[in-house]
Amino acid sequence: MAHWAQVDENNIVINVTVGDNDSPDEGYEWLINNLGGTWIKTSYNTRLGVHYDPETNKASEDQSKAFRYHYASIGTLFDPSIGEDGAFFPPKPFDSWLPDRNTISWVPPIPIPDDGESYLWDEDSQSWQPVEA
């Protein structure tokens, strides 16, 4: 089975479905012919660019199955300019956070303080707030 993500004109995932990987009648061609839009294959077992064996949940010996860095989910961003095949970003934690194309992750508009204390991001004030013990 193959998983497919449909992206809108802004490369935001709007749908994820399962199709047959080997049969054109039930895979990519079926999606295009029956649903239209732009569909991109995604790997259910890929996290942080590593493919995991679904039986053992350990890194697969065959890493050729790892692609597009993360499994797509509705609302995630697809960036076609990353790597050979593009990359799906994980879910965006806050509206103000920005994509980091080097780590395929989201970063806050203000770096977290590096003082050994614990902080949580406050979206309303756009600032890091100390965690009270």
Buried (B, 14 or more C-beta within 10 A) or exposed (E): EBBBBBBEEEBBBEBBEEBEEEEEEBBBEBBEEEEEEBBBBBBBBBBEBBBBEEEEEEEBEEEEEBBBBBBBEEEBBBBEEBBEEBBBBBEBEEEEBEBEEEEBBBBBEEEEEEEEEEEEBEEEEEEBEEEEE
